Amino acid sequence: MVAAVRARVDDLQALLVQVRRDLHVHPELSWQETRTTAVIAEQLAAAGVEHRLLPGTGLIADIGPADAEQRVALRADIDALPVHDATGLSYASADDGAAHACGHDVHTTAVLGAALALKQHESELAAHGRAVRFLFQPAEEVIPGGSHHVIDHGGLEDVHQVFAVHCDPSIDVGRVGLVTGALTSACDAVTVTLTGKGGHTSRPHLTQDLTFALAKVVTDVPAALSRRLDPRAGAALVWGHVQAGNASNVIPAEGMVSGTLRLLDVDVWREADGLVEQLVNEVVAPYAVAARTHHVRGVPPVVNSAAAVLSLSRAAAAAFGADAVVPTRQSLGGEDFSWYLTHVPGAMARLGTRTPDGPTYELHQGDLVVDERAITGGARLLASAALYHATHEDDSPLR
């Protein structure tokens, strides 16, 4: 069956590329993926795949018997990022304020392709007591992410393993990065707002010089954090947005800075709760400003199980060839796929999207270009993983 499903995916190539380009032209930000959800639902309905819409955006689809002995889930994130599309492609984003700069359009069409291909073999899946669920999840790019939304609405009920892919523009198309254990880091959102007495820059002694205090937060809090946490945890507090004032000769009465806290170690991540706020208060104390810290706990690391990585390794060999798997390392990126793995075992693969000998792009940048062969490659990989999924009772594929 693996070879037949792989062939069916290849037959779907033109359709999947068409759908992916349509999604790329019409990106939608987190919790706003109404059109994207409708496009996915239309394709599933045309193929006779049972599905149900989630409240708001996103959907869940199922293939196979409701009382299956084994049920595997394949997850796709469907939201875009608030960045400008700078690819110059003929199918670049039509929305100047949004773009699929993280490859979620590829993830979505890969899972869609797996669903359409596996639907053709639903009776064979049923004969083996197997079923596959497809999770089209909204809002991966915000904290807290949409994985909770899917889980709360039954996405993991009766699921035994869950798989996903993530585009990796540093890996050639046709290759897959896999690692057992931690793949990503924990990631939180941190916002610090300072308020105090403003005034003229010629008389800082009559103010609380909030801008200076904010600068100390930007530089001193990450430095102090590095001395309060185990350095082996790889803690990184990095600011992405700083705002204070509108004129060069006015000390403002309010300012803010926001960023992310990332840690490689899940135990240290749990211990760090409350520490950033404590450090902020200590740093600004000499300047008599008021500080308000909003620390949103985001996601733990994605931790791949050994059995699920074995399934993906076998699936990669079936999808691309014996040398398809390449080693990969834990990154400081955050992924809310990790919340699924706190409920059931599973794994995420890094899907190569770089054209061999071509340029290496960066995720979350407006000029990201992926080799579109990764779309059917991802569909092959995920469909095969659903057939190869290993359990303690049965680690053989469906032939």
C-alpha positions in Angstrom: 0.0 0.0 0.0 2.9 2.4 0.7 4.0 2.4 -3.0 0.4 2.8 -4.1 -0.1 5.8 -1.8 3.1 7.3 -2.9 2.1 7.0 -6.5 -1.3 8.6 -5.7 0.5 11.6 -4.1 2.5 12.1 -7.2 -0.7 12.1 -9.3 -1.9 14.9 -7.2 1.2 17.1 -7.7 -0.5 19.6 -10.1 -3.5 20.0 -7.8 -1.4 20.4 -4.6 0.9 23.0 -6.2 -2.2 24.9 -7.4 -3.8 24.9 -3.9 -0.5 25.9 -2.3 -0.1 28.9 -4.6 -3.7 29.9 -4.0 -3.0 29.9 -0.2 0.2 31.8 -0.8 -1.6 34.5 -2.7 -4.2 34.7 0.1 -2.4 34.4 3.4 -4.4 34.8 6.6 -3.0 35.7 10.1 -3.6 33.7 13.2 -7.3 33.2 14.1 -8.3 34.8 10.9 -7.9 31.8 8.6 -11.5 31.8 7.3 -10.7 31.5 3.6 -7.9 29.0 4.2 -10.2 26.8 6.2 -12.8 27.0 3.4 -10.3 26.0 0.7 -9.2 23.0 2.7 -12.8 22.0 3.4 -13.7 22.3 -0.3 -10.9 20.0 -1.4 -11.7 17.4 1.3 -15.4 17.5 0.5 -14.7 16.9 -3.2 -12.7 13.8 -2.3 -15.4 12.5 0.1 -13.3 13.0 3.2 -15.3 13.4 6.3 -14.5 16.6 8.2 -15.8 19.0 10.8 -15.1 22.7 11.1 -13.8 24.0 14.4 -15.3 27.0 16.1 -13.7 30.0 14.4 -11.1 28.6 12.1 -9.4 25.3 11.4 -10.9 21.8 10.9 -10.5 18.1 11.7 -10.9 15.3 9.1 -11.0 11.6 9.5 -10.3 8.5 7.3 -11.0 5.0 8.5 -13.3 3.4 11.0 -14.5 5.2 14.1 -13.6 2.2 16.3 -10.1 1.7 14.8 -7.5 -0.1 16.9 -4.8 2.3 15.9 -5.4 6.0 14.9 -2.6 8.3 13.7 -2.9 12.1 13.5 -1.2 14.3 10.9 -1.1 18.0 11.8 -0.7 21.1 9.7 -0.6 24.7 10.8 -2.5 27.0 8.5 -1.7 30.6 9.5 0.6 33.2 8.0 2.9 35.9 9.4 2.5 39.7 9.5 5.4 40.3 7.2 5.7 41.8 3.6 6.1 39.2 0.8 9.3 40.1 -0.9 9.7 37.0 -3.1 8.7 38.7 -6.4 7.0 35.5 -7.4 4.0 35.5 -9.7 2.0 34.1 -6.9 3.3 36.4 -4.2 0.9 37.5 -1.4 -1.9 39.8 -2.4 -2.0 41.2 1.1 0.9 43.5 1.8 0.6 42.9 5.6 0.7 39.1 5.5 2.8 36.3 4.0 3.5 32.6 4.3 7.0 33.3 5.4 7.3 30.1 7.5 6.0 27.6 5.0 2.7 26.9 6.6 1.1 26.8 3.1 3.5 23.9 2.3 2.6 22.1 5.6 -1.1 22.5 4.8 -0.9 21.2 1.3 1.3 18.3 2.4 -1.2 17.1 4.9 -4.0 17.7 2.4 -2.2 15.6 -0.1 -1.7 12.8 2.4 -5.5 12.9 3.2 -6.5 12.8 -0.5 -4.1 9.9 -1.2 -5.0 7.9 1.8 -8.7 8.3 1.1 -8.2 6.1 -2.0 -7.1 3.3 0.4 -9.6 3.8 3.2 -11.0 0.3 2.8 -7.6 -1.2 3.2 -6.9 0.9 6.3 -10.2 -0.3 7.8 -9.4 -3.9 7.0 -6.3 -3.5 9.2 -8.1 -1.7 12.0 -6.3 1.6 11.2 -7.5 5.2 10.9 -5.9 8.5 10.2 -6.9 11.9 11.5 -5.9 15.2 9.9 -5.6 18.3 12.1 -5.6 21.6 10.2 -4.7 23.9 13.1 -5.1 27.7 13.3 -2.8 30.2 15.0 0.5 28.5 15.4 2.4 31.8 15.2 0.9 33.4 18.3 1.2 32.6 22.0 -0.7 30.7 23.2 -1.1 28.8 19.9 -4.0 27.1 18.4 -3.0 23.6 19.4 -5.0 24.0 22.6 -8.0 24.9 20.4 -7.7 21.7 18.5 -7.0 19.5 21.6 -10.0 21.1 23.4 -12.3 20.2 20.6 -11.3 16.5 20.5 -8.4 16.5 18.0 -6.5 13.9 19.9 -9.3 11.7 21.1 -8.4 8.0 20.4 -5.1 9.1 18.7 -2.1 6.9 19.4 0.6 8.9 17.5 0.9 12.3 15.9 3.2 13.5 13.2 4.0 16.8 11.5 6.6 18.4 9.3 8.2 21.8 9.3 9.9 23.5 6.4 13.7 23.7 6.7 15.3 25.9 4.0 18.8 24.8 5.1 18.0 21.2 4.0 17.8 20.2 0.3 14.4 19.1 -1.0 14.1 15.3 -0.9 15.8 15.2 2.5 14.4 15.0 6.0 16.0 16.1 9.2 15.2 13.9 12.2 16.3 13.7 15.8 15.1 11.6 18.7 14.4 13.8 21.8 14.2 17.5 21.9 13.9 19.2 18.4 12.9 22.8 19.4 13.0 24.9 22.6 10.5 26.3 25.0 9.2 29.7 24.0 7.4 32.4 26.0 6.2 35.9 25.2 7.4 38.7 27.4 6.2 42.3 27.5 7.5 44.9 29.9 5.7 48.3 30.3 7.3 51.1 32.3 5.5 54.2 33.4 6.8 57.3 35.2 7.2 61.0 35.3 8.2 62.4 31.9 9.6 65.8 31.0 12.2 67.8 29.0 15.4 66.1 28.1 17.3 69.2 29.4 16.0 68.3 32.9 16.3 64.5 33.4 16.8 65.1 37.1 13.3 66.3 37.4 11.9 63.2 35.7 12.2 59.5 36.2 14.0 59.2 32.8 11.9 56.3 31.7 13.8 55.9 28.4 17.0 55.3 30.2 15.3 52.8 32.5 13.8 51.0 29.6 17.3 50.8 28.0 18.5 49.1 31.2 15.7 46.6 31.0 16.7 45.8 27.4 20.4 45.2 28.3 20.5 44.2 31.9 17.6 41.8 32.3 18.9 39.3 29.7 22.4 39.6 31.3 21.0 39.0 34.8 18.9 36.1 33.5 22.0 34.3 32.2 23.4 34.3 35.7 20.3 33.1 37.4 19.5 30.1 35.2 21.6 27.0 34.5 23.7 28.0 31.4 23.2 24.5 30.0 19.5 25.3 29.5 20.4 27.7 26.7 18.2 30.5 27.9 17.8 33.4 25.4 15.7 36.5 26.2 15.7 38.5 23.0 13.7 41.7 22.4 12.0 42.3 19.1 10.0 45.5 19.7 11.0 48.6 21.7 8.8 51.8 21.8 9.2 54.9 23.9 8.3 58.5 23.0 7.8 60.4 19.8 10.2 63.4 20.0 14.0 63.6 20.6 13.7 66.3 23.3 10.9 64.8 25.3 11.3 62.1 28.0 8.1 60.0 27.7 5.9 58.9 30.5 5.5 55.4 29.2 7.5 52.9 27.2 7.4 49.2 26.4 9.6 46.4 25.2 8.5 43.0 24.0 10.3 39.8 23.0 10.6 36.1 23.6 12.2 33.9 26.2 13.5 30.6 24.9 15.0 27.7 26.8 16.3 24.3 25.6 15.6 22.6 28.9 11.9 22.0 29.8 12.7 21.6 33.5 14.5 25.0 33.7 11.6 26.5 31.6 9.2 25.5 34.4 11.5 26.9 37.1 11.8 30.2 35.2 8.2 31.2 35.8 8.2 34.6 37.6 12.0 35.1 37.4 11.8 37.7 34.5 9.3 39.9 36.4 11.6 39.7 39.5 14.6 40.8 37.5 12.8 43.6 35.8 11.7 45.0 39.2 15.3 44.8 40.5 16.7 46.5 37.4 14.4 49.5 37.4 14.3 50.0 41.1 17.0 52.7 41.1 15.0 54.8 38.7 11.7 54.9 40.6 9.6 53.9 37.6 6.6 51.6 37.8 7.1 48.3 35.9 4.4 45.9 34.7 5.7 42.6 33.3 3.4 40.4 31.2 5.0 36.9 30.9 2.9 34.5 28.8 3.9 30.9 29.1 4.0 29.7 25.5 5.2 26.2 24.5 7.5 23.5 25.8 10.1 21.9 23.6 9.0 19.5 20.9 10.3 16.2 22.1 10.2 13.4 19.5 9.6 9.9 20.7 12.0 7.1 19.5 9.2 5.0 18.0 7.8 7.9 16.1 11.2 8.9 14.7 11.6 5.2 13.6 8.3 5.5 11.7 9.4 8.8 10.1 12.8 7.3 9.2 11.1 4.4 7.4 8.6 6.7 5.8 11.4 9.0 4.5 13.2 6.0 3.0 9.9 5.0 1.2 9.2 8.6 0.1 12.7 9.7 -1.0 15.2 6.8 -0.8 17.5 5.1 1.6 19.8 8.2 2.2 16.9 10.7 2.7 17.4 11.2 6.5 20.0 13.7 7.6 21.0 14.6 11.2 19.5 17.7 12.7 20.0 19.6 16.0 17.8 21.1 18.6 17.0 24.7 17.8 15.8 27.7 19.8 12.7 27.9 17.7 9.3 27.4 19.4 6.5 25.2 18.0 3.1 24.6 19.5 3.1 21.1 18.1 4.8 20.4 21.4 1.5 20.5 23.2 0.2 17.5 21.2 3.2 15.6 22.4 2.3 16.2 26.0 -0.8 14.1 25.4 0.4 11.4 22.9 3.8 10.4 21.5 4.8 11.5 18.1 7.4 13.4 16.2 8.1 16.4 13.9 10.4 16.1 10.9 12.3 18.9 9.2 11.3 18.9 5.6 13.9 20.0 3.2 12.8 22.9 0.9 16.1 24.2 -0.5 16.8 23.6 -4.2 20.1 21.7 -4.4 23.0 24.2 -5.1 20.4 27.0 -4.7 20.3 29.8 -2.1 19.6 29.2 1.6 16.7 31.3 2.8 15.6 32.1 6.3 12.2 31.4 7.9 10.1 34.3 9.0 11.6 36.5 6.3 9.6 37.9 3.4 11.9 36.6 0.7 11.4 32.9 1.7 11.2 30.7 -1.4 10.6 27.0 -1.2 11.3 24.3 -3.8 7.7 23.2 -4.6 8.8 19.6 -4.9 8.7 19.7 -1.1 4.9 19.8 -1.3 4.5 16.3 -2.7 7.5 15.2 -0.7 5.9 16.2 2.5 2.6 14.5 1.5 4.6 11.3 0.7 6.4 11.4 4.0 3.3 12.0 6.1 1.1 9.5 4.3 3.9 6.9 4.6 4.3 7.7 8.3 0.7 7.0 8.8 1.2 3.5 7.4 4.5 2.8 9.0 3.6 4.1 12.5 5.4 2.0 15.1 3.8 0.8 18.3 5.0 -1.7 20.9 2.5 -4.2 19.5 3.1 -3.7 15.8 5.9 -1.9 14.0 5.2 -3.2 10.6 3.9 -1.2 7.7 0.7 -1.8 5.8 1.7 -3.6 2.6 
